[in-house]
Amino acid sequence: MHKLYNVGKIVNTHGIRGELKILPSTDFPEDRFAKGSELLIFPENGGAPFLVTVEQARFQKNVVIVKFKEHGNINDVEKYKGSMLKISEERLGELEEDEYYYHEIIGCTVVTEDGEELGEIKEILSPGANDVWVVKMPKGKELLLPYIDEVVLAVDVQSKKVTVRLMEGLL
């Protein structure tokens, strides 16, 4: 069985032409909802998941309005409200060299270049120019690591280990 990743939740229908309002839960909404992208709908009522193809998508505030090739009418899609949209791992696509999926980073152990263990990455914030990785330290303190080359020296997703250089003022 392939691993599946959530890309969003269908929160409502939009208009009468079968468009759906989707609350995205993906690191890369532009890629996930690109024209031709194949997604799986997991019906809320527990029915069998099925494949749909994005025909068009547009971003509106915090939602994506998506029209799937397979459905052209509000009556076809009404029943999907509340359903989850997922993508299978082999469709995730290749990332650039220094890009990672959130699920690969969260849970990584953070160590300094001298081998001192600092804690575990608990969440990723995207406040602006660069992501910030939140590290939970043993005494309950949180360390905020900017994801920049000067700080994050190496990421080994296989062994769930991130090596960092602590710049002045980080701790």
C-alpha positions in Angstrom: 0.0 0.0 0.0 1.3 3.4 -0.9 1.6 6.1 1.7 -1.0 8.9 1.2 -0.7 12.5 2.2 -3.5 14.9 2.8 -3.7 17.9 0.5 -6.9 19.4 1.7 -10.5 19.0 2.9 -13.6 19.7 0.7 -15.5 22.3 2.8 -18.2 23.3 0.4 -19.5 23.5 -3.2 -19.0 26.7 -5.1 -21.5 27.8 -7.8 -23.4 25.3 -9.9 -20.7 24.1 -12.3 -19.3 21.5 -9.9 -16.6 23.6 -8.4 -15.5 22.8 -4.8 -14.1 24.9 -2.1 -11.1 23.2 -0.6 -9.2 24.1 2.5 -5.6 23.2 1.6 -3.4 21.3 4.0 -0.3 21.0 1.9 3.1 22.6 1.7 2.7 23.1 -2.0 -0.9 24.1 -2.9 0.2 25.5 -6.3 1.6 22.1 -7.3 -1.1 20.0 -5.8 -3.9 21.8 -7.4 -2.2 22.4 -10.7 -4.1 21.6 -13.9 -3.9 17.9 -14.6 -2.9 17.0 -11.0 -4.5 13.7 -10.0 -5.9 13.5 -6.5 -7.9 11.0 -4.5 -11.2 11.8 -2.9 -11.8 9.9 0.3 -15.6 10.2 0.8 -16.6 11.3 4.3 -19.1 8.4 4.6 -16.3 5.9 4.2 -17.0 4.9 0.6 -14.2 3.8 -1.6 -11.6 6.5 -2.6 -11.5 7.5 -6.2 -9.3 9.5 -8.5 -10.1 13.0 -9.8 -8.2 15.3 -12.1 -7.8 19.0 -11.5 -9.2 20.9 -14.5 -8.8 24.3 -13.0 -8.1 25.9 -9.6 -8.0 29.4 -8.3 -6.9 30.7 -4.9 -9.3 32.8 -2.8 -8.2 33.9 0.6 -7.5 30.7 2.5 -9.3 28.3 0.2 -8.8 26.9 -3.3 -11.7 26.7 -5.7 -11.2 23.6 -7.7 -13.0 22.2 -10.7 -12.4 18.5 -11.4 -12.6 17.2 -15.0 -14.9 14.4 -14.0 -17.6 16.6 -12.5 -19.5 19.4 -14.2 -22.5 19.9 -12.0 -23.2 20.9 -8.4 -25.3 17.7 -8.0 -22.3 15.5 -8.8 -20.2 17.0 -6.1 -22.6 18.0 -3.3 -22.0 14.6 -1.7 -18.3 15.2 -1.4 -18.6 17.9 1.2 -16.5 17.0 4.3 -14.3 14.6 2.3 -10.6 14.6 2.4 -8.4 15.0 -0.7 -5.2 13.0 -0.7 -2.3 12.3 -3.0 -0.3 9.1 -3.2 3.4 9.2 -2.4 4.6 8.5 -6.0 2.7 11.5 -7.2 4.3 13.9 -4.8 6.9 14.8 -7.4 10.5 15.6 -7.1 11.6 18.4 -4.8 14.4 20.8 -5.4 17.7 19.8 -3.7 17.1 21.9 -0.6 13.4 21.4 -0.3 11.8 19.0 2.2 8.3 17.9 3.0 6.9 19.0 6.4 6.5 15.3 7.4 10.2 14.7 6.7 11.4 17.5 9.0 9.0 17.2 11.9 10.3 14.7 14.4 13.9 15.2 13.4 16.5 15.4 16.1 18.5 18.6 16.0 22.2 18.5 16.9 24.9 21.2 16.8 28.0 20.8 14.6 29.8 19.8 17.8 27.4 16.9 18.3 25.4 18.4 21.2 21.7 17.3 21.0 19.3 20.3 21.2 15.9 18.6 20.9 13.3 17.6 18.4 11.5 19.6 15.6 7.9 20.0 16.6 6.5 22.3 14.0 7.3 24.5 11.0 6.3 28.1 10.9 6.1 30.1 7.6 6.2 33.7 8.9 7.8 35.3 5.8 11.0 35.1 3.8 12.1 31.8 5.3 10.5 29.0 7.3 11.2 28.7 11.0 11.7 25.3 12.5 10.5 25.0 16.1 12.7 22.8 18.3 11.3 21.5 21.5 14.2 21.4 24.0 14.5 18.9 26.9 13.6 21.5 29.6 10.4 22.4 27.7 11.9 25.5 26.1 11.5 26.2 22.4 14.3 27.1 20.1 13.3 28.9 16.9 15.6 28.0 14.0 15.5 30.0 10.8 15.8 27.7 7.8 18.7 29.4 6.2 22.0 28.1 5.0 24.0 29.8 7.8 22.1 27.9 10.4 20.9 24.6 8.9 24.1 22.8 7.8 22.8 19.4 7.0 19.5 17.6 6.8 19.4 13.8 6.9 15.8 12.7 6.4 16.8 9.0 6.4 18.2 9.1 10.0 15.9 12.0 11.0 18.8 14.3 12.0 19.4 18.0 11.4 22.8 19.5 12.0 22.8 23.2 12.8 25.2 26.0 13.6 23.9 28.2 16.4 24.4 31.8 15.5 24.7 34.3 18.3 21.4 35.2 19.8 19.6 32.0 18.8 19.6 30.3 22.2 
